[in-house]
Amino acid sequence: MLLTQLRAIWRAAGEACVTPYAMAPMIATIADARLLCQLRDEARSAVVADGAACPERMMTGVMIEVPSAAIMARELAVRLVDFSASAPTT
């Protein structure tokens, strides 16, 4: 389902001539973040292969919601994604 959503984001951004921003929730490990980036790139390739307009990049972010992500937030935000956000505390 995420791949379908990412393709839709790429297509909509291409039609609007904007750089899209997408943020994924519940990223818990480096492997999760890498998979998100892999799926993002796979979705872009599919849109380009269909001949649709497509921006060069998608600003990709993760929500820091679980303890494991909080511990490695710096590595996630600096090495793998463009931005991150913490979940609100209650």
Secondary structure, DSSP 8 states (H G I E B T S, - for coil): -HHHHHHHHHHHHHHHT---EEEES---SHHHHHHHHHHHHHHHHHHHHTT----S--EEEEEE-SHHHHHTHHHIIIII-SEEEE----
